[in-house]
Amino acid sequence: MERFTKLLIITEKEQTSNMALLAESINIKVEQTIKPDLQGKSIRNGTLVAFPFYGRQLGKRGISEDLQHCMQLAPVFLYQVERSFVDPNYALNIGIRGLIYRDEQLDRVLNAIKAMMAGELYYPRAIMSELVDEVLQQRFNQGFDPEALSAIQLLTKQEKKIIQLVADGSRNKEVAMALNISAHTVKAHLSSIFRKTKSRNRVELLRWIQQSSPSRTL
């Protein structure tokens, strides 16, 4: 999981964005530039780019040239997104690291920035749950030992979400916040997950995930 050390915010106009102020309030190193200045700009490793997407559509019609150029320079997430204009499944499939909607509350925007700077993806829970199910189905299609199949079939939807967060490096408190449950409940779920996957700890659980699918991890 790649952690980022700097946030580059792309804006339409030369004025300090609210995104920059929020990121700086949680001690994130921020740089801001307008879209025209992005051409010919080199971006250092460890930089995550916030790309404005107000009033724009993203779906089966493809990717605009400016977004495509930006994605070639560095990992990107979209902000100021209008919910009805962007297909989150499509965004995830093309490599967008997250979506921050225009009507998102400030506390959720802060959580989103923190999560993505820590290397996590930021999408609605339903989308991430579908992704986990898709990965598990791919494993089934690829074929693996019956014991692993049995364990996967026993996992609940909530347990799959927790496995996704654990694989992304989240600690118990972070998992609890992401799923809006208590840390005690997270521990209980982890105990169940460890039992079903025959893992004694997180390290063995991650190894189980990797061994269950040679081509892809959660």
C-alpha positions as CSV (number, residue, x, y, z in Angstrom):
1,M,0.0,0.0,0.0
2,E,1.6,3.3,-1.2
3,R,1.5,6.1,1.4
4,F,1.7,9.6,0.0
5,T,3.7,12.5,1.4
6,K,2.3,15.4,-0.6
7,L,-1.0,16.4,-2.0
8,L,-1.1,18.3,-5.3
9,I,-4.4,20.1,-5.8
10,I,-5.5,21.1,-9.3
11,T,-7.8,24.0,-9.5
12,E,-9.7,26.0,-12.1
13,K,-8.7,29.4,-10.8
14,E,-5.7,30.9,-9.0
15,Q,-7.2,31.1,-5.5
16,T,-6.7,29.0,-2.4
17,S,-9.1,26.1,-2.5
18,N,-11.1,24.8,0.5
19,M,-9.5,21.4,-0.2
20,A,-6.0,22.9,0.4
21,L,-7.2,24.6,3.7
22,L,-8.6,21.3,4.9
23,A,-5.5,19.3,4.0
24,E,-3.2,21.8,5.7
25,S,-5.4,21.7,8.8
26,I,-4.4,18.1,9.3
27,N,-0.7,18.8,8.6
28,I,-0.6,17.5,5.0
29,K,2.0,19.0,2.8
30,V,0.0,20.7,0.0
31,E,0.9,22.3,-3.4
32,Q,-1.7,23.9,-5.6
33,T,-1.6,24.6,-9.3
34,I,-4.1,25.6,-12.0
35,K,-5.0,23.2,-14.9
36,P,-3.1,25.0,-17.6
37,D,0.1,24.8,-15.6
38,L,-0.2,21.0,-15.4
39,Q,1.1,20.7,-18.9
40,G,4.8,19.9,-18.9
41,K,4.8,19.7,-15.1
42,S,6.8,16.9,-13.5
43,I,5.4,15.3,-10.3
44,R,7.6,13.6,-7.8
45,N,7.0,10.1,-6.4
46,G,4.9,10.1,-3.3
47,T,2.5,12.8,-4.6
48,L,-1.3,12.3,-4.7
49,V,-3.2,14.5,-7.1
50,A,-6.7,16.0,-6.4
51,F,-8.4,16.7,-9.7
52,P,-11.5,18.9,-9.8
53,F,-14.6,17.3,-11.5
54,Y,-17.5,19.7,-11.0
55,G,-20.2,19.5,-13.7
56,R,-18.3,16.8,-15.6
57,Q,-19.3,13.3,-16.5
58,L,-17.3,10.1,-16.3
59,G,-18.6,6.8,-17.6
60,K,-18.7,4.6,-20.7
61,R,-17.9,7.5,-23.0
62,G,-14.3,7.4,-21.8
63,I,-11.8,9.7,-20.2
64,S,-11.1,13.4,-21.1
65,E,-7.7,14.3,-22.3
66,D,-6.8,16.5,-19.3
67,L,-7.8,13.8,-16.8
68,Q,-5.9,11.1,-18.8
69,H,-2.8,13.3,-18.9
70,C,-3.0,13.9,-15.1
71,M,-3.4,10.1,-14.5
72,Q,-0.2,9.5,-16.4
73,L,1.7,11.8,-14.1
74,A,0.6,10.5,-10.7
75,P,-2.2,8.7,-8.7
76,V,-5.4,10.7,-8.9
77,F,-8.6,11.2,-7.0
78,L,-11.6,13.4,-8.1
79,Y,-13.2,16.1,-6.0
80,Q,-16.3,18.3,-6.4
81,V,-17.9,15.3,-8.0
82,E,-21.6,15.4,-8.7
83,R,-23.1,12.0,-7.8
84,S,-25.3,11.6,-10.8
85,F,-22.5,12.4,-13.2
86,V,-19.9,9.9,-12.3
87,D,-20.1,6.1,-12.4
88,P,-18.0,5.0,-9.3
89,N,-17.5,1.5,-10.7
90,Y,-16.1,2.9,-13.9
91,A,-13.9,5.3,-11.9
92,L,-12.5,2.5,-9.8
93,N,-11.9,0.3,-12.8
94,I,-9.8,2.9,-14.6
95,G,-7.6,3.5,-11.5
96,I,-9.1,6.6,-9.9
97,R,-8.2,6.3,-6.2
98,G,-11.4,7.9,-4.8
99,L,-14.3,10.2,-5.2
100,I,-15.1,13.2,-3.0
101,Y,-18.6,14.4,-3.8
102,R,-19.6,18.1,-4.0
103,D,-22.2,17.7,-1.2
104,E,-19.9,15.7,1.1
105,Q,-19.8,16.9,4.7
106,L,-16.5,18.4,5.9
107,D,-15.7,15.6,8.4
108,R,-16.1,13.0,5.7
109,V,-13.9,15.1,3.4
110,L,-11.2,15.1,6.0
111,N,-11.5,11.3,6.5
112,A,-11.3,10.8,2.8
113,I,-8.2,12.9,2.5
114,K,-6.5,11.1,5.4
115,A,-7.5,7.7,4.0
116,M,-6.2,8.3,0.5
117,M,-3.0,10.0,1.8
118,A,-2.4,6.7,3.8
119,G,-2.7,4.8,0.5
120,E,-6.3,3.6,0.8
121,L,-9.0,3.8,-1.8
122,Y,-12.1,6.0,-1.0
123,Y,-15.4,4.8,-2.4
124,P,-18.9,4.1,-1.1
125,R,-19.0,0.9,1.0
126,A,-21.4,-0.8,-1.4
127,I,-18.8,-0.3,-4.2
128,M,-16.0,-1.8,-2.1
129,S,-18.2,-4.7,-1.0
130,E,-19.0,-5.4,-4.6
131,L,-15.3,-5.3,-5.4
132,V,-14.5,-7.9,-2.7
133,D,-17.3,-10.2,-4.0
134,E,-15.9,-9.8,-7.5
135,V,-12.4,-10.8,-6.3
136,L,-13.7,-13.8,-4.4
137,Q,-15.7,-14.9,-7.5
138,Q,-12.5,-14.6,-9.6
139,R,-10.7,-16.8,-7.1
140,F,-13.5,-19.3,-7.4
141,N,-13.3,-19.2,-11.3
142,Q,-9.5,-19.6,-11.1
143,G,-9.8,-22.6,-8.9
144,F,-8.1,-23.2,-5.5
145,D,-8.2,-25.7,-2.7
146,P,-11.6,-26.7,-1.3
147,E,-10.5,-25.6,2.2
148,A,-10.0,-22.0,1.0
149,L,-13.3,-22.1,-0.9
150,S,-15.1,-23.3,2.2
151,A,-13.6,-20.4,4.3
152,I,-14.6,-17.8,1.7
153,Q,-18.2,-19.1,1.5
154,L,-18.5,-18.8,5.3
155,L,-17.4,-15.2,5.4
156,T,-20.2,-12.7,6.0
157,K,-20.5,-9.4,4.0
158,Q,-19.3,-7.5,7.1
159,E,-16.3,-9.8,7.5
160,K,-15.4,-9.3,3.8
161,K,-15.5,-5.5,4.4
162,I,-13.2,-5.9,7.4
163,I,-10.8,-8.1,5.4
164,Q,-10.6,-5.4,2.8
165,L,-9.8,-2.7,5.4
166,V,-7.2,-4.9,7.1
167,A,-5.6,-5.7,3.7
168,D,-5.4,-1.9,3.2
169,G,-3.5,-1.6,6.5
170,S,-6.3,-0.2,8.7
171,R,-6.0,-0.7,12.4
172,N,-9.0,-1.8,14.6
173,K,-10.0,1.8,15.5
174,E,-9.8,2.8,11.8
175,V,-11.9,-0.2,10.8
176,A,-14.5,0.7,13.5
177,M,-14.7,4.3,12.2
178,A,-15.0,3.2,8.5
179,L,-17.8,0.8,9.3
180,N,-19.5,2.8,12.1
181,I,-19.1,0.0,14.6
182,S,-17.3,-0.3,17.9
183,A,-13.7,-1.4,18.3
184,H,-15.0,-4.3,20.4
185,T,-17.3,-5.4,17.6
186,V,-14.3,-5.3,15.2
187,K,-12.3,-7.6,17.5
188,A,-15.2,-10.0,17.6
189,H,-15.4,-10.1,13.8
190,L,-11.7,-10.5,13.5
191,S,-11.9,-13.5,15.9
192,S,-14.5,-15.0,13.6
193,I,-12.4,-14.3,10.5
194,F,-9.3,-15.8,12.1
195,R,-11.3,-18.9,13.0
196,K,-12.8,-19.3,9.5
197,T,-9.5,-18.8,7.7
198,K,-7.5,-20.7,10.2
199,S,-5.3,-17.6,10.8
200,R,-3.7,-16.8,14.2
201,N,-3.2,-13.1,13.5
202,R,-3.3,-10.4,10.8
203,V,0.0,-11.5,9.2
204,E,-1.3,-15.0,8.7
205,L,-4.7,-13.5,7.4
206,L,-2.9,-11.4,4.8
207,R,-0.9,-14.5,3.8
208,W,-4.1,-16.5,3.5
209,I,-5.5,-13.7,1.2
210,Q,-2.4,-13.8,-1.0
211,Q,-2.3,-17.6,-1.2
212,S,-6.0,-17.9,-2.0
213,S,-5.4,-15.8,-5.2
214,P,-2.0,-15.9,-6.9
215,S,-2.8,-13.0,-9.2
216,R,-4.5,-10.5,-6.9
217,T,-5.0,-9.6,-3.3
218,L,-7.9,-7.8,-1.5
